[in-house]
Amino acid sequence: MCLAIPMRVIEKTDNTGIVETNNVQYKANLQLLDNVKVGDYVIIHAGFAIQKLDEKEAGKTLKLFNELRDAEGKL
């Protein structure tokens, strides 16, 4: 099973960026997307940004991930 995570770009140098979600930072390759800027939300899969998202859509997905994490802790 593959998992892709929405993350916000917090730093960018050429085709590499530092992305963050839930206070976790990760170095990601941005070369598959055009015009990625600091502050953009991207979906990260296997170290690559594969799609840009708007902030609202990223927030919905992150909320679902957090709900799943919280529900797992109650099992």
Phi, psi and omega in degrees: 000140179255149179227131176241136188244131173287130180220153180263135178285122180249341174214151179213132174225113182054240182260016180239144178220160169258124181243158186215144168208140180047044179063018175252126180253149185212142176273128185229150176273127184253005190292345180280349183241149176266146170058040174282131181236158173302133182101341177290151171260135179227156173267127181255128175222125178053036176087359181243140170282122185248348180197144172269147177233155170278162186300322181297313180294319177299318179298319178298314182294317179296325177298317178298316178301317180295322178295320177296317178299315180294320179294322180297323179293342181268352181283000000 
